[in-house]
Amino acid sequence: MLYYIGTLLTQYFGPARLLQSYTVLIVLSLYTGFLIVRYAMPHFYDYMPHDRGREFTVNAEAAKGKPTGAGVFFITVFVLLSAIFVPLDWFKCCVLVLTWLMMLTGYLDDRSVSSWGEYRKALLDLVISVSASVLMALYLRSLDAEGKLYFWLPFLTHKIVISPWLFVLISTIMLWASVNTTNCTDGVDGLSSTLVLIALLTVGVVFYFILGHVDIAAYLLVPHFKQGAGWAVMSFCMAGVLMGYLWHNAFPSKCLMGDAGSRALGFYIGLCVMLSGNPFMIFATSTIIFINGGMGLLKVFLKRFFHINFFSTIRFPLHDHMRVNHGWSPTQVLIKFMMLQLLITLAVVGILFKVR
Protein backbone atom coordinates (compact mmCIF):
# COMPACT_ATOMS: atom_id res chain seq x y z
CA MET A 1 0.00 0.00 0.00
CA LEU A 2 2.68 2.51 1.02
CA TYR A 3 4.65 1.78 -2.16
CA TYR A 4 1.71 2.79 -4.36
CA ILE A 5 0.83 5.76 -2.13
CA GLY A 6 4.42 6.96 -2.56
CA THR A 7 4.00 6.72 -6.33
CA LEU A 8 0.96 8.99 -6.19
CA LEU A 9 2.38 11.51 -3.73
CA THR A 10 5.87 11.95 -5.18
CA GLN A 11 4.70 14.54 -7.72
CA TYR A 12 3.31 16.67 -4.88
CA PHE A 13 5.80 15.94 -2.10
CA GLY A 14 9.35 14.91 -3.07
CA PRO A 15 10.30 12.97 0.11
CA ALA A 16 7.33 10.64 -0.53
CA ARG A 17 9.59 8.88 -3.03
CA LEU A 18 11.21 7.18 -0.02
CA LEU A 19 8.08 5.06 0.23
CA GLN A 20 9.14 3.50 -3.09
CA SER A 21 12.50 2.46 -1.63
CA TYR A 22 12.58 -1.23 -0.77
CA THR A 23 15.26 -0.52 1.83
CA VAL A 24 12.96 1.94 3.60
CA LEU A 25 10.06 -0.50 3.42
CA ILE A 26 12.23 -3.29 4.87
CA VAL A 27 13.27 -1.11 7.81
CA LEU A 28 9.74 0.15 8.47
CA SER A 29 8.17 -3.32 8.31
CA LEU A 30 10.87 -4.90 10.49
CA TYR A 31 10.72 -2.33 13.27
CA THR A 32 6.95 -1.86 13.16
CA GLY A 33 6.37 -5.60 13.39
CA PHE A 34 8.77 -5.94 16.31
CA LEU A 35 7.34 -3.02 18.29
CA ILE A 36 3.70 -3.99 17.82
CA VAL A 37 4.19 -7.61 18.89
CA ARG A 38 6.68 -6.70 21.64
CA TYR A 39 4.29 -4.28 23.37
CA ALA A 40 0.81 -5.40 22.31
CA MET A 41 0.89 -9.19 22.53
CA PRO A 42 0.87 -9.46 26.37
CA HIS A 43 -2.51 -7.70 26.39
CA PHE A 44 -3.99 -10.66 24.50
CA TYR A 45 -2.71 -13.44 26.79
CA ASP A 46 -6.10 -13.81 28.51
CA TYR A 47 -7.78 -14.50 25.17
CA MET A 48 -5.36 -17.26 24.18
CA PRO A 49 -5.71 -20.96 25.03
CA HIS A 50 -3.42 -22.18 27.78
CA ASP A 51 -0.93 -25.00 27.48
CA ARG A 52 -1.96 -28.39 28.82
CA GLY A 53 1.52 -29.93 28.61
CA ARG A 54 3.04 -30.23 25.15
CA GLU A 55 4.26 -33.53 23.75
CA PHE A 56 7.72 -32.32 22.72
CA THR A 57 8.38 -29.82 25.51
CA VAL A 58 11.65 -30.16 27.42
CA ASN A 59 9.85 -29.36 30.69
CA ALA A 60 6.15 -30.00 30.23
CA GLU A 61 5.27 -28.92 33.78
CA ALA A 62 7.01 -25.57 33.31
CA ALA A 63 5.08 -24.94 30.08
CA LYS A 64 1.73 -26.03 31.47
CA GLY A 65 -0.66 -23.17 32.01
CA LYS A 66 1.20 -20.64 29.86
CA PRO A 67 -0.65 -18.80 27.08
CA THR A 68 -0.19 -20.74 23.86
CA GLY A 69 -1.29 -20.25 20.27
CA ALA A 70 0.50 -16.87 20.23
CA GLY A 71 1.01 -17.43 16.51
CA VAL A 72 -2.58 -16.30 16.00
CA PHE A 73 -1.48 -12.83 17.10
CA PHE A 74 1.88 -12.36 15.44
CA ILE A 75 0.93 -14.08 12.16
CA THR A 76 -2.17 -11.87 11.93
CA VAL A 77 0.01 -8.81 12.57
CA PHE A 78 2.36 -10.03 9.83
CA VAL A 79 -0.50 -10.33 7.33
CA LEU A 80 -1.83 -6.85 8.15
CA LEU A 81 1.61 -5.20 8.01
CA SER A 82 2.40 -6.94 4.73
CA ALA A 83 -0.73 -5.38 3.25
CA ILE A 84 0.68 -1.99 4.29
CA PHE A 85 4.39 -2.28 3.54
CA VAL A 86 4.77 -4.95 0.82
CA PRO A 87 4.13 -4.10 -2.86
CA LEU A 88 1.50 -6.77 -3.37
CA ASP A 89 0.59 -8.76 -6.46
CA TRP A 90 -1.97 -11.53 -6.80
CA PHE A 91 0.36 -14.29 -5.66
CA LYS A 92 1.62 -12.42 -2.58
CA CYS A 93 -2.01 -11.92 -1.59
CA CYS A 94 -2.61 -15.67 -2.01
CA VAL A 95 0.47 -16.44 0.12
CA LEU A 96 -0.77 -14.18 2.91
CA VAL A 97 -4.16 -15.91 2.86
CA LEU A 98 -2.64 -19.42 2.81
CA THR A 99 -0.14 -18.57 5.56
CA TRP A 100 -2.99 -17.27 7.72
CA LEU A 101 -5.05 -20.40 7.00
CA MET A 102 -2.09 -22.60 7.96
CA MET A 103 -1.90 -20.63 11.19
CA LEU A 104 -5.64 -21.06 11.73
CA THR A 105 -5.46 -24.86 11.44
CA GLY A 106 -2.78 -24.87 14.12
CA TYR A 107 -4.65 -22.43 16.34
CA LEU A 108 -7.86 -24.45 16.24
CA ASP A 109 -5.82 -27.49 17.27
CA ASP A 110 -4.15 -25.47 20.08
CA ARG A 111 -7.51 -24.49 21.55
CA SER A 112 -9.14 -27.89 21.02
CA VAL A 113 -9.64 -29.97 24.17
CA SER A 114 -8.54 -33.10 22.30
CA SER A 115 -5.85 -33.14 19.63
CA TRP A 116 -6.99 -33.15 16.02
CA GLY A 117 -4.82 -36.16 15.31
CA GLU A 118 -1.96 -36.72 12.89
CA TYR A 119 -3.99 -37.72 9.83
CA ARG A 120 -6.44 -34.84 10.02
CA LYS A 121 -3.64 -32.29 10.28
CA ALA A 122 -1.66 -34.05 7.54
CA LEU A 123 -4.66 -33.78 5.20
CA LEU A 124 -5.03 -30.06 5.89
CA ASP A 125 -1.29 -29.58 5.32
CA LEU A 126 -1.59 -31.42 2.01
CA VAL A 127 -4.49 -29.31 0.77
CA ILE A 128 -2.79 -26.01 1.61
CA SER A 129 0.61 -27.17 0.31
CA VAL A 130 -0.78 -28.38 -3.02
CA SER A 131 -2.77 -25.16 -3.43
CA ALA A 132 0.32 -23.06 -2.76
CA SER A 133 2.46 -25.16 -5.09
CA VAL A 134 0.04 -24.90 -8.01
CA LEU A 135 -0.33 -21.14 -7.55
CA MET A 136 3.44 -20.75 -7.26
CA ALA A 137 3.99 -22.65 -10.51
CA LEU A 138 1.53 -20.35 -12.28
CA TYR A 139 3.19 -17.30 -10.73
CA LEU A 140 6.74 -18.24 -11.70
CA ARG A 141 5.66 -19.17 -15.22
CA SER A 142 4.02 -15.75 -15.59
CA LEU A 143 7.31 -14.07 -14.69
CA ASP A 144 9.26 -15.94 -17.38
CA ALA A 145 9.23 -14.66 -20.96
CA GLU A 146 8.87 -18.23 -22.28
CA GLY A 147 6.43 -19.35 -19.59
CA LYS A 148 8.78 -22.05 -18.24
CA LEU A 149 9.84 -23.18 -14.79
CA TYR A 150 13.52 -23.44 -13.89
CA PHE A 151 15.77 -24.64 -11.11
CA TRP A 152 19.33 -23.45 -10.68
CA LEU A 153 21.36 -26.08 -8.87
CA PRO A 154 24.75 -26.35 -7.14
CA PHE A 155 27.81 -26.85 -9.36
CA LEU A 156 25.88 -25.99 -12.55
CA THR A 157 26.17 -22.65 -14.34
CA HIS A 158 22.99 -23.01 -16.39
CA LYS A 159 19.32 -23.26 -15.46
CA ILE A 160 17.43 -26.53 -15.72
CA VAL A 161 13.92 -26.55 -17.17
CA ILE A 162 11.50 -28.45 -14.96
CA SER A 163 8.01 -29.62 -15.87
CA PRO A 164 5.09 -28.09 -13.92
CA TRP A 165 3.93 -31.40 -12.43
CA LEU A 166 7.40 -32.13 -11.05
CA PHE A 167 7.69 -28.63 -9.64
CA VAL A 168 4.33 -29.02 -7.88
CA LEU A 169 5.37 -32.41 -6.48
CA ILE A 170 8.72 -31.17 -5.15
CA SER A 171 7.14 -28.01 -3.78
CA THR A 172 4.38 -29.92 -1.99
CA ILE A 173 6.90 -32.23 -0.33
CA MET A 174 9.07 -29.25 0.63
CA LEU A 175 6.19 -27.32 2.17
CA TRP A 176 4.83 -30.34 4.04
CA ALA A 177 8.26 -31.22 5.41
CA SER A 178 9.02 -27.63 6.42
CA VAL A 179 5.67 -27.27 8.23
CA ASN A 180 6.03 -30.47 10.22
CA THR A 181 9.73 -30.28 11.07
CA THR A 182 9.34 -26.70 12.29
CA ASN A 183 6.38 -27.80 14.38
CA CYS A 184 8.40 -30.62 15.96
CA THR A 185 11.26 -28.24 16.78
CA ASP A 186 9.00 -26.07 18.92
CA GLY A 187 9.82 -27.67 22.27
CA VAL A 188 12.50 -25.53 23.93
CA ASP A 189 11.95 -21.90 24.86
CA GLY A 190 13.20 -19.74 21.99
CA LEU A 191 14.59 -22.63 19.91
CA SER A 192 12.15 -22.83 17.01
CA SER A 193 11.71 -19.05 16.76
CA THR A 194 15.49 -18.42 16.81
CA LEU A 195 16.18 -21.00 14.10
CA VAL A 196 13.32 -19.68 11.96
CA LEU A 197 14.59 -16.13 12.49
CA ILE A 198 17.96 -17.18 11.02
CA ALA A 199 16.08 -18.70 8.07
CA LEU A 200 14.01 -15.54 7.50
CA LEU A 201 17.04 -13.27 7.59
CA THR A 202 18.84 -15.62 5.21
CA VAL A 203 16.08 -15.66 2.59
CA GLY A 204 15.56 -11.93 3.04
CA VAL A 205 19.21 -11.19 2.31
CA VAL A 206 19.30 -13.64 -0.61
CA PHE A 207 16.16 -12.16 -2.18
CA TYR A 208 17.25 -8.54 -1.75
CA PHE A 209 21.01 -8.55 -2.25
CA ILE A 210 21.53 -11.48 -4.64
CA LEU A 211 18.56 -12.81 -6.59
CA GLY A 212 16.77 -9.47 -6.68
CA HIS A 213 19.84 -7.55 -7.89
CA VAL A 214 20.45 -7.74 -11.64
CA ASP A 215 24.22 -7.19 -11.56
CA ILE A 216 25.00 -9.39 -8.56
CA ALA A 217 22.83 -12.23 -9.88
CA ALA A 218 24.61 -12.02 -13.25
CA TYR A 219 28.03 -11.97 -11.58
CA LEU A 220 27.19 -15.07 -9.51
CA LEU A 221 25.65 -16.84 -12.52
CA VAL A 222 22.22 -17.24 -10.92
CA PRO A 223 18.85 -16.25 -12.44
CA HIS A 224 17.65 -12.75 -11.61
CA PHE A 225 14.37 -12.81 -9.66
CA LYS A 226 12.83 -9.45 -10.47
CA GLN A 227 10.30 -9.75 -7.65
CA GLY A 228 13.02 -10.56 -5.14
CA ALA A 229 13.02 -7.19 -3.37
CA GLY A 230 9.28 -7.43 -2.71
CA TRP A 231 9.68 -10.86 -1.16
CA ALA A 232 12.56 -9.53 0.91
CA VAL A 233 10.25 -6.89 2.40
CA MET A 234 7.73 -9.61 3.31
CA SER A 235 10.44 -11.83 4.82
CA PHE A 236 11.86 -9.04 6.97
CA CYS A 237 8.32 -8.16 8.05
CA MET A 238 7.89 -11.75 9.25
CA ALA A 239 11.29 -11.52 10.97
CA GLY A 240 10.16 -8.38 12.80
CA VAL A 241 7.00 -9.91 14.26
CA LEU A 242 8.94 -13.05 15.16
CA MET A 243 11.50 -10.97 17.06
CA GLY A 244 8.63 -9.39 18.99
CA TYR A 245 7.36 -12.85 19.92
CA LEU A 246 10.85 -14.09 20.78
CA TRP A 247 11.17 -11.21 23.26
CA HIS A 248 8.47 -12.95 25.34
CA ASN A 249 9.44 -16.53 24.47
CA ALA A 250 13.10 -16.28 25.54
CA PHE A 251 13.89 -18.57 28.48
CA PRO A 252 12.01 -18.63 30.77
CA SER A 253 9.13 -18.05 28.36
CA LYS A 254 5.96 -16.19 29.21
CA CYS A 255 4.01 -17.46 26.17
CA LEU A 256 4.23 -20.17 23.51
CA MET A 257 3.63 -19.92 19.76
CA GLY A 258 1.86 -23.28 19.58
CA ASP A 259 0.99 -24.99 16.32
CA ALA A 260 -0.52 -21.69 15.20
CA GLY A 261 2.93 -20.15 14.96
CA SER A 262 5.21 -23.05 14.09
CA ARG A 263 3.08 -24.37 11.22
CA ALA A 264 2.69 -20.96 9.57
CA LEU A 265 6.40 -20.20 9.95
CA GLY A 266 7.41 -23.54 8.47
CA PHE A 267 5.02 -23.02 5.57
CA TYR A 268 6.41 -19.59 4.78
CA ILE A 269 10.05 -20.74 4.92
CA GLY A 270 9.37 -23.68 2.60
CA LEU A 271 7.60 -21.40 0.16
CA CYS A 272 10.50 -18.91 0.10
CA VAL A 273 12.94 -21.75 -0.57
CA MET A 274 10.94 -22.82 -3.62
CA LEU A 275 10.59 -19.23 -4.82
CA SER A 276 14.38 -18.90 -4.75
CA GLY A 277 14.53 -21.47 -7.56
CA ASN A 278 16.92 -23.76 -5.69
CA PRO A 279 15.40 -26.44 -3.39
CA PHE A 280 18.83 -26.97 -1.83
CA MET A 281 18.46 -23.56 -0.22
CA ILE A 282 16.56 -25.43 2.50
CA PHE A 283 19.94 -26.53 3.89
CA ALA A 284 20.92 -22.88 4.32
CA THR A 285 17.70 -22.07 6.13
CA SER A 286 16.60 -25.18 8.01
CA THR A 287 19.23 -27.93 8.32
CA ILE A 288 19.03 -28.08 12.11
CA ILE A 289 15.23 -27.89 12.00
CA PHE A 290 15.14 -30.82 9.56
CA ILE A 291 17.57 -32.89 11.61
CA ASN A 292 15.93 -32.04 14.92
CA GLY A 293 12.34 -32.65 13.88
CA GLY A 294 12.56 -34.42 10.54
CA MET A 295 14.53 -37.43 11.68
CA GLY A 296 11.88 -38.14 14.28
CA LEU A 297 9.16 -38.04 11.62
CA LEU A 298 11.21 -40.38 9.43
CA LYS A 299 11.78 -42.72 12.37
CA VAL A 300 8.04 -42.92 13.13
CA PHE A 301 7.18 -43.38 9.44
CA LEU A 302 9.62 -46.26 8.92
CA LYS A 303 8.59 -48.00 12.13
CA ARG A 304 4.84 -47.59 11.61
CA PHE A 305 4.59 -48.55 7.94
CA PHE A 306 7.67 -50.72 7.29
CA HIS A 307 8.49 -52.02 10.80
CA ILE A 308 12.04 -50.73 10.46
CA ASN A 309 13.58 -49.70 13.78
CA PHE A 310 15.65 -46.66 12.84
CA PHE A 311 17.98 -44.86 15.29
CA SER A 312 16.55 -46.84 18.19
CA THR A 313 19.05 -45.40 20.69
CA ILE A 314 18.36 -41.76 19.81
CA ARG A 315 15.40 -39.78 21.11
CA PHE A 316 13.64 -37.41 18.76
CA PRO A 317 13.19 -34.50 18.54
CA LEU A 318 16.95 -34.32 18.93
CA HIS A 319 16.76 -31.49 21.46
CA ASP A 320 15.09 -33.94 23.84
CA HIS A 321 17.92 -36.47 23.32
CA MET A 322 20.54 -33.82 24.10
CA ARG A 323 18.71 -32.84 27.26
CA VAL A 324 18.05 -36.33 28.59
CA ASN A 325 21.14 -38.23 27.38
CA HIS A 326 23.76 -35.48 27.46
CA GLY A 327 22.48 -33.24 30.21
CA TRP A 328 22.16 -30.06 28.15
CA SER A 329 20.13 -27.26 29.68
CA PRO A 330 17.47 -25.46 27.59
CA THR A 331 19.88 -22.55 27.13
CA GLN A 332 22.65 -24.88 25.96
CA VAL A 333 20.30 -26.51 23.46
CA LEU A 334 19.32 -23.11 22.09
CA ILE A 335 22.81 -21.62 21.83
CA LYS A 336 24.50 -24.72 20.41
CA PHE A 337 21.79 -25.45 17.86
CA MET A 338 21.83 -21.78 16.83
CA MET A 339 25.61 -21.79 16.38
CA LEU A 340 25.46 -24.98 14.31
CA GLN A 341 22.78 -23.49 12.04
CA LEU A 342 24.77 -20.28 11.56
CA LEU A 343 27.87 -22.26 10.59
CA ILE A 344 25.84 -24.40 8.18
CA THR A 345 24.09 -21.36 6.69
CA LEU A 346 27.34 -19.57 5.90
CA ALA A 347 28.85 -22.72 4.38
CA VAL A 348 25.82 -23.62 2.25
CA VAL A 349 25.28 -20.07 0.98
CA GLY A 350 28.95 -19.94 0.00
CA ILE A 351 28.72 -23.26 -1.85
CA LEU A 352 25.45 -22.48 -3.61
CA PHE A 353 26.50 -19.08 -4.93
CA LYS A 354 30.26 -19.42 -5.49
CA VAL A 355 30.92 -23.05 -6.45
CA ARG A 356 29.32 -22.89 -9.88
ABEGO torsion letter per residue (X at the ends): XAAAAAAAAAAABAAAAAAABAAAAAAAAAAAAAAAAAAAAAAAAAABBBBAGBAABABAAAABGBBBGAAAAAAAAAAAAAAAABBBBAAAAAAAAAAAAAAAAAAAAAABABBAEAAAAAAAAAAAAAAAAAAAAAAAAAABAAGBBBBBBBGBABBBBBBAAAAAAAAAAAAAAAAAAAAAABABBGAAAAAAAAAAAAAAAAAAAAAABAAAAAAAGBBBBAAAAAAAAAAAAAAAAAAAAAAAABOBBABBAEAAAAAAAAAAAAAAAAAAGBAAAAAAAAAAAAAAAAAAAAAAAAAAAAGBBBGAABBOBAAAAAAAAAGBBAAAAAAAAAAAAAAAAAAAAAAAAABX
